[in-house]
Amino acid sequence: MRFAGELDEERVWAVEDCRHVSGRLERGLVASGDRVVRVAPALTESSRKAVRQAGKSDPIDATAIARAALREGVDALPVAFLDEQAHEIRAAVLAAVLASWRSACPTQDAPCCGRGRSPTGRSRG
């Protein structure tokens, strides 16, 4: 990413909207002061299909994402942002759920009241 320092100050990064994959990159770029827009995978399908070869191709994917961002217009795409407040709210809610669970089931250390579920609702089996 060092090369980015040589780019124009008003740069915009277009990132495919796969937050489970791109979330860390988005957060790093936004934290460094860069603008990041999210490109839905559906917007890149036709570009990718036109040049797709067998296997994964990062250059093809990057080109398709850039073309989609330019075609749609960066101002029309969703903007990535740091959401510290949402993270704090999630942590507070989880703490409240755990506190409630512990008071309702003081002798249970694993699944709440033996129902096979964790405090988050996921199966523990």
PyMOL commands that set and color helices and strands:
alter all, ss='L'
color gray80, all
select helices_A, chain A and resi 2-6+19-31+41-51+58-72+74-76+84-104+112-114
alter helices_A, ss='H'
color red, helices_A
select strands_A, chain A and resi 12-16+35-39
alter strands_A, ss='S'
color yellow, strands_A
deselect
rebuild
show_as cartoon
